Amino acid sequence: MKILNTLMAATAISVIGAGAAMAEKWDMPMAYSATNFHSEIGAEFAKCVTNGTGGNLEVVTHPSGSLFKGNEIKRAVQTGQAPIGERLLSAHQNENPLYGVDSIPFLVSSFDEHEKLWKIAEPKIASALADDNLVYLYSVPWPPQGLYFNKAINSIEDMKGAKFRSYSTATARMAEMTGMLPVQVEAAELSQALATGVAEAFISSGATGYDRKVWEHLSNFYEVDAWLPRNAVFANMDSWNGLDDATKKIVTDCAAKAQTDGLARSKEYTQFTLDGLKENGMTVERANPELVKELQAIGETMTNEWLETAGDQGKEIVETYKSM
């Protein structure tokens, strides 16, 4: 009996050990603050996967660039330094023009238009990420992009000379074409850049301004609805291939839910954040027709430049979208 009990205890320990060995933890770097809606959606996704797998795959988010800075995240996941991560895709347009399809100025200016474009572009983006050793899981759009300044702006002439925070090829090019000075600043560093004068203006959604309390440094927000960039969540290909089919299905189901919930949250957050900017003393208004016309002309030039670099796939995306 004593031998039997010893064998049973040893078996139990072995089973527990095997279960522990099966459990896996995925640290998920994110560039934006924990209170940003993208980070909140990411945390919900992580919880969905962790609970859905019974803890066998635990996903833990690390917001605010605490694990890797925003510009380091994609490379970290590609090379296996992190198994999963979230990144603003258009920030990597210099690597592959397709990553900037969501930031072609004035190609789309609303959620409905953007979703039509993304339905066409998404499979090609997933393929591009696969070429970079990444598995595309889901993505969520930001609200429409507007301009932040510390003074009234009525035309491009008024913008010249401003130090303009850029985060992508498109934003840097816009700065150049409007006579502003592009300054590379990641989201986690934006507040400090504004406080120290490193940056004086930028283009982003009301969500970024609200989250970063930019009313402490800037006075005006102009709605121009220039584009709706997306944050994408992707996994390292080797880490993904190491999962069994059941776990993969749980992850993809949670990802689909995150994309749907994220779109709804982004729509809700749009007006909420604009109201928040107003309540904290900022002037929030539509850009005047003259400024919009000037910006749209710049947008046409930037669109043609993008099409020249994006090749047949890029042209196919834009032509298909315009024909709908």
C-alpha positions, -999 to +999 in steps of 0.1 A: +000+000+000+028+024+009+045+017-025+011+023-043+006+056-025+041+066-034+036+058-070+002+077-070+019+108-055+047+106-080+022+104-108+003+134-095+034+154-093+044+144-128+010+155-142+012+188-124+047+193-137+036+185-173+007+210-170+030+237-158+054+229-186+025+233-211+016+268-198+032+296-217+034+334-211+033+359-239+045+394-230+028+419-253+045+453-257+022+483-266+032+519-273+003+538-258-008+545-223-029+520-203-059+543-205-058+546-242-087+527-258-062+507-280-044+495-248-078+487-232-088+466-261-055+449-260-059+441-223-094+427-230-079+406-258-052+393-235-077+384-208-099+366-235-069+345-246-057+338-210-092+328-198-101+309-230-070+287-228-075+281-191-042+299-185-022+276-208-014+307-228-012+338-206-010+371-225+003+400-205+002+436-219+029+462-213+016+496-223+033+530-225+064+516-243+074+501-210+088+468-225+099+481-259+095+516-272+070+521-300+096+522-328+111+490-314+080+468-311+077+455-346+114+445-348+112+429-314+083+407-324+099+399-358+131+387-342+114+368-314+124+391-285+086+394-279+061+368-290+033+393-297+029+431-299+009+461-311+022+488-335+009+516-356+013+501-390+019+533-410+050+540-389+066+513-410+057+526-444+094+531-451+098+493-449+069+485-471+046+511-487+016+489-481+018+496-444+009+532-452-023+525-471-043+537-441-025+570-441-030+582-477-042+618-471-079+623-478-084+590-496-109+582-468-122+606-442-148+585-423-151+552-405-174+538-432-150+548-460-121+535-441-137+501-434-143+496-471-107+504-479-095+481-451-116+452-463-097+454-496-063+460-481-063+437-451-054+404-469-024+422-486-013+437-453-015+402-436+007+388-465+032+416-461+034+410-424+039+372-431+069+381-452+083+399-421+079+367-400+047+380-384+012+366-381-015+393-384-041+389-356-063+421-356-063+458-360-083+488-348-086+522-365-079+555-347-106+582-350-101+607-380-069+627-378-069+665-371-043+692-366-030+705-332-015+739-329-008+765-302-023+793-324-051+799-349-044+784-383-062+797-414-039+786-442-007+766-448+012+799-447+003+800-409+019+766-404+053+773-418+082+769-395+064+750-368+082+720-353+058+692-363+058+659-345+060+631-371+055+594-365+055+580-401+066+587-436+033+604-443+034+628-414+070+637-422+062+643-458+032+665-448+054+686-426+078+691-454+051+701-479+036+726-456+069+742-447+070+728-412+099+710-395+094+673-389+105+659-356+103+622-349+085+617-316+069+585-303+035+585-286+049+578-251+073+608-255+047+633-269+039+651-236+075+657-228+082+669-264+054+695-262+064+706-227+101+712-237+093+727-271+108+699-291+074+697-309+049+725-313+023+709-335+011+675-347-015+656-365-035+629-347-069+621-334-088+637-306-080+605-287-043+612-286-048+648-275-072+638-248-051+610-234-020+632-234-038+663-219-023+684-247-044+714-235-016+719-211+006+730-240-016+736-271-047+757-278-063+746-311-075+714-327-088+715-363-109+687-376-096+679-411-104+641-412-071+635-431-070+597-426-077+569-400-045+550-393-047+516-376-029+499-348-022+462-356-016+433-333+007+406-346+025+375-334+060+362-341+056+334-367+077+309-348+058+315-316+025+312-334+036+279-351+044+265-316+008+267-306-016+238-311-047+242-333-071+246-304-051+274-289-047+291-323-085+291-327-090+307-293-065+334-302-081+341-335-116+342-320-104+366-294-087+387-321-119+389-342-138+401-311-111+427-303-113+441-339-151+444-337-151+459-302-122+482-311-140+497-341-171+504-319-149+519-292-131+541-316-164+555-330-177+561-294-144+577-284-143+602-313-169+626-300-161+619-263-125+630-268-134+661-289-158+671-261-130+665-236-106+688-255-133+716-254-141+711-218-104+716-209-102+749-228-091+740-263-107+756-294-121+727-314-135+734-349-136+724-385-107+737-405-118+765-428-124+757-465-092+774-477-070+753-455-089+721-464-085+729-501-047+734-496-043+703-476-063+682-501-040+694-529-010+682-508-030+650-503-033+644-541+005+648-545+012+624-516-013+599-530+005+599-564+038+595-546+025+566-526+011+549-557+045+552-574+062+533-546+034+508-537+035+489-570+007+469-585-007+458-552-010+494-540-026+505-573-050+476-571-062+485-536-068+522-545-084+515-578-107+488-563-117+512-535-125+541-559-145+518-581-168+507-553 
